[in-house]
Amino acid sequence: MNNSNGANRTNVLAVILNLIFLVVFNVFFFVIGNPPHNASVWISYGFIHFAYFMLVATPIFTRKGKSAAVFGFAIYWISSKYFILSLVVGIIFILIAPEGYTAALLIQLTIAGIYGIILIANLMANERTADAEEARQVEIDYVKIAGAQLKGIFDIVKDNDARRKVERAYDAIRTSPVRSHPSLSQTEIGIMSMINDLSDYVASGNNELVMSTADGLLAMINERNVRLKGYAR
């Protein structure tokens, strides 16, 4: 309950913090400004608010993952630079208030366009990095999970011959490279399935099936590792 209340207070404070600029800016705009405002002023007003919204919305664009903090910082830095530039240019046009709106519109559109290109390029790079991290974690998990399961099976095997065969399979998976290749996915699924079968045979005390399955498992692990070496060349 306390954690929930703390999170709610943090969210409220974050909203208040985000509203401070909007409140202060709009008070100055409507109190000090000289209405009626022309099109160039309203265009500048709108782009400033858009730039600020993009800055506040940084967490929405941040890809979750191990490098989320790095992704978020990069996007925030880009959005903050865009906001500052849009704010400065917008204030200049608001103070000058030229009759024509073309210059205000084209300059702000150019700035927003450059910002959009840089932002999207960074988001795409972040997606590729995050996907690579997730794939890497899956590869590491495969060796860890398979190794842990085989170690558990090895610990409960009673027959010495069966135990030696399971140990050989365990040593093979334990020393296997953690990296993988998309074409090996079916082989790795087959290895995990065979480990599950091996566990069932050990539990039932069928040593013949334990030994034959352990031999087949060792062969499949070695095949996976040999194929992996070929892809690395």
N, C-alpha and C positions, 0 to 999 in steps of 0.2 A: 504493500500500500504506500509506504514512504517513497519507494522508488518511482511509483506512478505519479505521486504528487510532485516529486522533484522534477520529473520529466515534463509534467504539465506546466510547472512554473518556468522551466527553461524555454518551453515553446512560446509561452506568453511573453517572456522577456525578449525573445528573438523577434517576435512580431512587433513589439513596441520599438525595438531598436531599428527595425527596417522601416517603420513609419516615421521616424524622427526626421529624416531628410525630406520625405514627401510633405510633411506638415510644414516644416520651416520654409521649404522652397515655395510652396503654394501660398503661404502667408505673405512672403515678400512679393511674389508675383502679383497677387491680387490687391495688396495694400499699397505697394509702392508703384506698381505699374499704372499706366495711363490708358484706361479703356476708352473707347473700344479698341481692341487689339486687331491688327491686320493679319493677313494670311501668313506672312513670314514669321511673325511672332508665335502664332499658334502651331505652325510647323515645327519651330524650334522647341516649343513647349512639349509637343507630342513626342519628338525624338528623344528629348532628355528623359522623359518618363519611360520610354521604351528601353533606353540604355540602362536605366536604373533597375527596371524589371529583370532584364537579362543578367545583371549583376547579382540580384537577390536570388534568382532562379538557378544559380550555379549548382547547388546540390542535386537538382533534378537531372542535370546533364552529366553528373559524375557517375561513371560505371562502378558498380560495387565490385570489390575484390581486394586482393592483398595490397595492391598499389592504389587504392582509392584515394588516399591522402595526397599522393603525388598527382594523380589525375585531377583532383579537385583544385589543388594549388595552381596547376597550369591553366585550367579553365578560368579560375577566379582572376588570375593575373591578366589574362587576355580581356576578360569582361570588364575589369576595373580600368584598364587603359582605354578601352572603348568608351566607357561611361565618362571618364574625365575629359576625354577629347570632345565627346558630344556635348558635355556640359559647358565647356569653355566656348566652343563654337556657338552653341545655342544661346548662351548669355550675351555674347557679342551681338548676335542678330536681334535678341530681345531688346537690348539697350539702343541699338541703332534703329531698329524697326523700319527697314526699308519698305517702300511701297510695293515693289515687285517681290514675288515669292520664289522666283526661279532659282536664284543663287542659294537661298536657304535650303530649298528642297534638294537641289543637285548636290550640294556639299554634304548635307546630312546623309543622303542616299549613298554617296560615294564612300563615306566613312563607315556606314552600316554594311555596305556590300563587302568592303575589305575585311571588316570584322567577321562577317558571316563566313567568308572563305577561310580565314585563319581558324575560326572556331570549328567549322565542320572538318577541316583537315586534321585538327588536333583530336576531335572526337573519334574520327576514323582510326587514327593512330592508336588512341587509347583502347578502342575495341579490339584491334589486332593484338595489342599487348596483353589485354585481359584474357582474350581467347587462348593465347599461347600459354599464359600462366595456368589457366584452367586445364588445358591439355597436359601440361607438365605435371600438375598435381594428380591427374588421373593416372598418368604413367607411374608416378611414385607410389600411389595408393595400390596399384596392381601388385607390385613386388612386395610391398609391406603386408598387404592382406593375405596374399598367397603364401608368403613366408610364415606369417603368424599361424595360419591354418595348418600348414604342414608341420610346424614345430609342435603345435598342440596334438596333432595325430601321432607324431614321433614319440611324444612323452607317454602315450598310453598303449603303444604297441608292446605286446609281451613276447611274441615269438622272435627269436634272435635273427633268423634269416629275413623275416618280413621287416624287422626293425632296421637292418642294414640297407635294405632296398629303399625304404622310406627316407632313411638318412641321406642316401645319395640324391634322391629327388629334392630333398630339403636343401642340401648344399648347392645344388644346381640353381634352384630358384633364388636362394639367398645371395648368390654371386652374380645373378643376372643383371644386365644393364637396366637402369630404371627408365631410360628413354625408350620410345616405341616408334611404331610406324602405322599409319592408317590401315595398311594391307594386312597387318598382323592382328587386327581386332578379333577376328573369328578364331584364330589360334589361341589367343589369350582367353577368350570366353570358354573355349574347349578345355584349356588347362584348369580354369576355375571349376568347371563342371566335373572334370575328372577328380579334382581334389575333394569335391563334395561326395563323389562316389566312393573314394578311398576312405573317407571318414565313416561312411555307412558300413563298409566292409569290415573296418576295424572294430566298430561297435558291435557287429554281429559275430565277430571272432572267426571270420572266414579268411584264414591266412593265405590260402591259394589265390583267392581273388585280390587280397591285399598285395601280394607280391607281383602278380601279373599287371595289376593296375598301376603299381608304383613303377614298374618297368616301362609301361606305356606312357606314364606321366613324364618320366625322365627323358624318354625319346622326344616327346612333344616339346618339352622345355628346351632341349638342345636344338631341335629344329627351329624353334622360335629365335633362339640366340644366333644361330648360324645365318638365318635369313636376315636378321637385323644387321649383322656385320656386312652382308652384301649390300644393303641399302646405304650403309655409311661410306661406301667407297665412291 
